[in-house]
Amino acid sequence: MSRERRSFPLPFAKMQGTGNDFVLLDGIKNNLDDLDLTATAKKLCDRRFGIGADQLLILLPSQKADFRMLIFNADGSQVQMCGNGIRCLAKYIWDGGLSGKETLEIETLAGIIKPMRKDGQVRVDMGVPQLEGRKIPVDLDGRVIDYPLKVEDAVFPVTCVSMGNPHAVIFIEGVDGFPLAHYGPLIENNPLFPERTNVEFVEVLGPREIKMRVWERGSGETLACGTGASASGVASALKGLTERSVKVRLRGGGLDIDWAGDGHLYMTGPAEEVFRGEILI
């Protein structure tokens, strides 16, 4: 006769960066070995039956960097990288006294990412954007700039970039009123994208400023996306619509994106701990 599994209290921190919100589990202070992380992400990120978040972040020790981060979407799918998430993870590490280093090395599925303190915010070296279609991945060869993607009755010129995860960037006018909830999932799941894709709709406000709404793969529309803002800055520069340094206006706030001369992209923005607690799991 099998025993009924007992619930136990699981400590967590609720974090947010430009409105992109996260539940963070500390696998350094707490043993998370028995957790099914896919099921846990679904439970904790549920806004009615759980804590509520866009994604679940897991902080772990690393054999090759200072720390390791795992990221799970609200639907339980695992992703390689999250720009707002890694800023929040760094904030948690510094505030908790887990490291005194001004620049951290965080192991992710997208490689080692380096967040650093800057003027009360967190600046992240996001690495070199990937522009080769098959490596994003997109089912096309070479750079994908203004590819005409037909979706129902519309044709969207998509520009594709990977920032450790895939993005399809589309430039439009009147982004605030665009029916993102309709077209976002259709583009996310289009066969052109073998691993699905994040979708950014972008309006150019000037040579150093853009406005963006995002449909995140596995999470739906969110108030912000750090890798999406980064990809949008790259795409706008590639198309000659802006300079290589831009302010990205998102529904949850602003991010500064700088595609530097060394090829690396740097993202700077806020990160905040909202509250801590325990949940029965």
GIBEL-V774916 format. One record per residue. N is the residue number from 1. RES is the residue in one letter. SS is DSSP state (h for helix, s for strand, l for the rest). PSI is psi in radians with two decimals (none if undefined). NEAR is the number of other ideal C-beta (glycine too) atoms within 8 Angstrom. Layout:
n:N res:RES ss:SS psi:PSI near:NEAR
n:N res:RES ss:SS psi:PSI near:NEAR
//
This chain:
n:1 res:M ss:l psi:2.13 near:2
n:2 res:S ss:l psi:2.53 near:3
n:3 res:R ss:l psi:2.53 near:4
n:4 res:E ss:l psi:2.33 near:4
n:5 res:R ss:l psi:2.28 near:4
n:6 res:R ss:l psi:2.52 near:4
n:7 res:S ss:l psi:2.71 near:6
n:8 res:F ss:l psi:2.67 near:6
n:9 res:P ss:s psi:2.27 near:8
n:10 res:L ss:s psi:2.01 near:11
n:11 res:P ss:s psi:2.56 near:11
n:12 res:F ss:s psi:2.85 near:13
n:13 res:A ss:s psi:2.39 near:11
n:14 res:K ss:s psi:2.18 near:15
n:15 res:M ss:s psi:2.77 near:17
n:16 res:Q ss:s psi:2.56 near:13
n:17 res:G ss:s psi:1.99 near:16
n:18 res:T ss:l psi:0.67 near:15
n:19 res:G ss:l psi:-0.18 near:12
n:20 res:N ss:s psi:1.98 near:17
n:21 res:D ss:s psi:2.66 near:11
n:22 res:F ss:s psi:2.56 near:16
n:23 res:V ss:s psi:2.21 near:14
n:24 res:L ss:s psi:2.22 near:15
n:25 res:L ss:s psi:2.28 near:15
n:26 res:D ss:s psi:1.79 near:11
n:27 res:G ss:l psi:0.05 near:11
n:28 res:I ss:l psi:-0.74 near:9
n:29 res:K ss:l psi:-0.40 near:5
n:30 res:N ss:l psi:2.56 near:9
n:31 res:N ss:l psi:2.00 near:5
n:32 res:L ss:l psi:0.19 near:10
n:33 res:D ss:l psi:-0.57 near:4
n:34 res:D ss:l psi:-0.02 near:4
n:35 res:L ss:l psi:2.36 near:9
n:36 res:D ss:l psi:1.81 near:5
n:37 res:L ss:h psi:-0.54 near:12
n:38 res:T ss:h psi:-0.87 near:10
n:39 res:A ss:h psi:-0.67 near:8
n:40 res:T ss:h psi:-0.72 near:13
n:41 res:A ss:h psi:-0.79 near:15
n:42 res:K ss:h psi:-0.76 near:11
n:43 res:K ss:h psi:-0.89 near:10
n:44 res:L ss:h psi:-0.58 near:14
n:45 res:C ss:h psi:-0.22 near:17
n:46 res:D ss:l psi:2.19 near:11
n:47 res:R ss:l psi:-0.13 near:6
n:48 res:R ss:l psi:-0.64 near:5
n:49 res:F ss:l psi:0.00 near:4
n:50 res:G ss:l psi:-2.52 near:10
n:51 res:I ss:l psi:-0.78 near:11
n:52 res:G ss:l psi:2.07 near:8
n:53 res:A ss:l psi:2.81 near:13
n:54 res:D ss:l psi:-0.62 near:11
n:55 res:Q ss:s psi:2.79 near:17
n:56 res:L ss:s psi:2.26 near:16
n:57 res:L ss:s psi:2.37 near:16
n:58 res:I ss:s psi:2.12 near:13
n:59 res:L ss:s psi:2.21 near:14
n:60 res:L ss:s psi:2.79 near:11
n:61 res:P ss:l psi:2.80 near:7
n:62 res:S ss:l psi:2.58 near:10
n:63 res:Q ss:l psi:-0.26 near:3
n:64 res:K ss:l psi:-0.05 near:5
n:65 res:A ss:l psi:-3.02 near:9
n:66 res:D ss:l psi:-0.72 near:8
n:67 res:F ss:s psi:2.95 near:17
n:68 res:R ss:s psi:2.51 near:11
n:69 res:M ss:s psi:2.27 near:14
n:70 res:L ss:s psi:2.57 near:10
n:71 res:I ss:s psi:2.26 near:16
n:72 res:F ss:s psi:2.33 near:15
n:73 res:N ss:s psi:2.96 near:16
n:74 res:A ss:l psi:-0.43 near:14
n:75 res:D ss:l psi:0.08 near:8
n:76 res:G ss:l psi:-0.16 near:10
n:77 res:S ss:l psi:2.52 near:9
n:78 res:Q ss:s psi:2.47 near:9
n:79 res:V ss:s psi:2.86 near:13
n:80 res:Q ss:l psi:-0.65 near:8
n:81 res:M ss:l psi:2.63 near:14
n:82 res:C ss:l psi:2.07 near:14
n:83 res:G ss:h psi:-0.81 near:17
n:84 res:N ss:h psi:-0.63 near:15
n:85 res:G ss:h psi:-0.71 near:15
n:86 res:I ss:h psi:-0.50 near:16
n:87 res:R ss:h psi:-0.73 near:17
n:88 res:C ss:h psi:-0.70 near:17
n:89 res:L ss:h psi:-0.77 near:16
n:90 res:A ss:h psi:-0.74 near:14
n:91 res:K ss:h psi:-0.78 near:13
n:92 res:Y ss:h psi:-0.75 near:15
n:93 res:I ss:h psi:-0.83 near:12
n:94 res:W ss:h psi:-0.80 near:10
n:95 res:D ss:h psi:-0.54 near:7
n:96 res:G ss:l psi:0.02 near:7
n:97 res:G ss:l psi:0.39 near:6
n:98 res:L ss:l psi:-0.33 near:8
n:99 res:S ss:l psi:2.49 near:9
n:100 res:G ss:l psi:0.08 near:3
n:101 res:K ss:l psi:2.42 near:6
n:102 res:E ss:l psi:-0.52 near:4
n:103 res:T ss:s psi:2.17 near:8
n:104 res:L ss:l psi:2.72 near:12
n:105 res:E ss:l psi:2.03 near:10
n:106 res:I ss:s psi:2.12 near:17
n:107 res:E ss:s psi:2.20 near:10
n:108 res:T ss:s psi:3.01 near:14
n:109 res:L ss:l psi:-0.22 near:9
n:110 res:A ss:l psi:0.15 near:10
n:111 res:G ss:s psi:-2.98 near:6
n:112 res:I ss:s psi:2.11 near:9
n:113 res:I ss:s psi:2.52 near:15
n:114 res:K ss:s psi:1.65 near:10
n:115 res:P ss:s psi:2.55 near:14
n:116 res:M ss:s psi:2.67 near:11
n:117 res:R ss:s psi:2.46 near:8
n:118 res:K ss:s psi:1.90 near:8
n:119 res:D ss:l psi:0.79 near:3
n:120 res:G ss:l psi:-0.02 near:3
n:121 res:Q ss:s psi:-3.02 near:10
n:122 res:V ss:s psi:2.19 near:14
n:123 res:R ss:s psi:2.31 near:11
n:124 res:V ss:s psi:2.21 near:16
n:125 res:D ss:s psi:1.83 near:11
n:126 res:M ss:s psi:-0.01 near:15
n:127 res:G ss:s psi:-2.91 near:11
n:128 res:V ss:s psi:2.16 near:6
n:129 res:P ss:l psi:2.47 near:13
n:130 res:Q ss:s psi:2.17 near:9
n:131 res:L ss:l psi:-0.08 near:11
n:132 res:E ss:s psi:2.11 near:8
n:133 res:G ss:h psi:-0.91 near:13
n:134 res:R ss:h psi:-0.41 near:9
n:135 res:K ss:h psi:-0.11 near:7
n:136 res:I ss:h psi:-0.85 near:14
n:137 res:P ss:l psi:2.54 near:11
n:138 res:V ss:l psi:2.56 near:14
n:139 res:D ss:l psi:0.92 near:9
n:140 res:L ss:l psi:2.66 near:10
n:141 res:D ss:l psi:2.65 near:4
n:142 res:G ss:l psi:-2.94 near:6
n:143 res:R ss:s psi:2.47 near:7
n:144 res:V ss:l psi:1.68 near:12
n:145 res:I ss:l psi:2.07 near:8
n:146 res:D ss:l psi:0.67 near:7
n:147 res:Y ss:s psi:2.26 near:10
n:148 res:P ss:s psi:1.75 near:7
n:149 res:L ss:s psi:2.02 near:12
n:150 res:K ss:s psi:2.20 near:6
n:151 res:V ss:s psi:1.92 near:10
n:152 res:E ss:l psi:-2.06 near:5
n:153 res:D ss:l psi:0.11 near:2
n:154 res:A ss:s psi:2.73 near:7
n:155 res:V ss:s psi:2.12 near:7
n:156 res:F ss:s psi:2.21 near:10
n:157 res:P ss:s psi:1.85 near:10
n:158 res:V ss:s psi:2.42 near:12
n:159 res:T ss:s psi:2.18 near:15
n:160 res:C ss:s psi:2.39 near:16
n:161 res:V ss:s psi:2.50 near:14
n:162 res:S ss:s psi:2.29 near:14
n:163 res:M ss:l psi:0.74 near:17
n:164 res:G ss:l psi:-0.23 near:13
n:165 res:N ss:l psi:2.73 near:13
n:166 res:P ss:s psi:2.49 near:14
n:167 res:H ss:s psi:2.41 near:18
n:168 res:A ss:s psi:1.98 near:15
n:169 res:V ss:s psi:2.29 near:14
n:170 res:I ss:s psi:2.22 near:13
n:171 res:F ss:s psi:2.25 near:13
n:172 res:I ss:l psi:2.99 near:9
n:173 res:E ss:l psi:2.66 near:4
n:174 res:G ss:l psi:0.87 near:7
n:175 res:V ss:h psi:-0.52 near:12
n:176 res:D ss:h psi:-0.60 near:6
n:177 res:G ss:h psi:0.11 near:4
n:178 res:F ss:l psi:2.42 near:10
n:179 res:P ss:l psi:1.22 near:5
n:180 res:L ss:h psi:-0.68 near:10
n:181 res:A ss:h psi:-0.40 near:8
n:182 res:H ss:h psi:-0.93 near:7
n:183 res:Y ss:h psi:-0.45 near:13
n:184 res:G ss:h psi:-0.95 near:12
n:185 res:P ss:h psi:-0.50 near:10
n:186 res:L ss:h psi:-0.69 near:10
n:187 res:I ss:h psi:-0.73 near:16
n:188 res:E ss:h psi:-0.75 near:13
n:189 res:N ss:l psi:0.23 near:7
n:190 res:N ss:l psi:2.46 near:10
n:191 res:P ss:l psi:-0.30 near:5
n:192 res:L ss:l psi:-0.40 near:7
n:193 res:F ss:l psi:1.74 near:14
n:194 res:P ss:l psi:-0.38 near:6
n:195 res:E ss:l psi:0.45 near:6
n:196 res:R ss:l psi:-3.13 near:8
n:197 res:T ss:l psi:2.68 near:14
n:198 res:N ss:s psi:2.60 near:16
n:199 res:V ss:s psi:2.18 near:13
n:200 res:E ss:s psi:2.24 near:17
n:201 res:F ss:s psi:2.20 near:13
n:202 res:V ss:s psi:2.40 near:15
n:203 res:E ss:s psi:2.22 near:12
n:204 res:V ss:s psi:2.14 near:10
n:205 res:L ss:s psi:-0.37 near:7
n:206 res:G ss:s psi:-3.13 near:6
n:207 res:P ss:l psi:-0.26 near:5
n:208 res:R ss:l psi:0.36 near:8
n:209 res:E ss:s psi:2.31 near:11
n:210 res:I ss:s psi:2.77 near:16
n:211 res:K ss:s psi:2.42 near:12
n:212 res:M ss:s psi:2.43 near:15
n:213 res:R ss:s psi:2.61 near:13
n:214 res:V ss:s psi:2.43 near:14
n:215 res:W ss:s psi:1.90 near:16
n:216 res:E ss:s psi:2.35 near:13
n:217 res:R ss:l psi:2.08 near:13
n:218 res:G ss:l psi:-0.07 near:10
n:219 res:S ss:l psi:-0.33 near:10
n:220 res:G ss:s psi:-2.83 near:9
n:221 res:E ss:s psi:2.30 near:9
n:222 res:T ss:s psi:2.89 near:12
n:223 res:L ss:l psi:-0.30 near:10
n:224 res:A ss:l psi:2.79 near:17
n:225 res:C ss:l psi:2.02 near:15
n:226 res:G ss:h psi:-0.78 near:20
n:227 res:T ss:h psi:-0.55 near:15
n:228 res:G ss:h psi:-0.72 near:15
n:229 res:A ss:h psi:-0.70 near:16
n:230 res:S ss:h psi:-0.83 near:16
n:231 res:A ss:h psi:-0.65 near:16
n:232 res:S ss:h psi:-0.67 near:16
n:233 res:G ss:h psi:-0.71 near:16
n:234 res:V ss:h psi:-0.83 near:14
n:235 res:A ss:h psi:-0.71 near:16
n:236 res:S ss:h psi:-0.60 near:15
n:237 res:A ss:h psi:-0.73 near:13
n:238 res:L ss:h psi:-0.68 near:10
n:239 res:K ss:l psi:-0.02 near:10
n:240 res:G ss:l psi:0.34 near:4
n:241 res:L ss:l psi:-0.44 near:8
n:242 res:T ss:l psi:3.05 near:13
n:243 res:E ss:l psi:3.11 near:7
n:244 res:R ss:l psi:-0.17 near:9
n:245 res:S ss:s psi:2.12 near:8
n:246 res:V ss:s psi:2.67 near:14
n:247 res:K ss:s psi:2.22 near:10
n:248 res:V ss:s psi:2.05 near:14
n:249 res:R ss:s psi:2.12 near:9
n:250 res:L ss:s psi:2.92 near:17
n:251 res:R ss:l psi:-0.41 near:6
n:252 res:G ss:l psi:0.05 near:10
n:253 res:G ss:s psi:-2.83 near:10
n:254 res:G ss:s psi:2.60 near:9
n:255 res:L ss:s psi:2.47 near:15
n:256 res:D ss:s psi:2.17 near:11
n:257 res:I ss:s psi:2.23 near:15
n:258 res:D ss:s psi:1.89 near:10
n:259 res:W ss:s psi:1.66 near:11
n:260 res:A ss:l psi:2.95 near:9
n:261 res:G ss:l psi:-0.37 near:3
n:262 res:D ss:l psi:0.07 near:4
n:263 res:G ss:l psi:-0.29 near:5
n:264 res:H ss:s psi:2.64 near:10
n:265 res:L ss:s psi:2.32 near:16
n:266 res:Y ss:s psi:2.26 near:11
n:267 res:M ss:s psi:2.29 near:16
n:268 res:T ss:s psi:2.31 near:11
n:269 res:G ss:s psi:3.11 near:15
n:270 res:P ss:l psi:2.85 near:9
n:271 res:A ss:l psi:2.44 near:13
n:272 res:E ss:s psi:2.42 near:9
n:273 res:E ss:s psi:2.22 near:11
n:274 res:V ss:s psi:-0.87 near:7
n:275 res:F ss:s psi:2.94 near:6
n:276 res:R ss:s psi:2.77 near:7
n:277 res:G ss:s psi:-2.93 near:8
n:278 res:E ss:s psi:2.54 near:7
n:279 res:I ss:s psi:2.46 near:10
n:280 res:L ss:s psi:2.26 near:7
n:281 res:I ss:l psi:none near:10
//
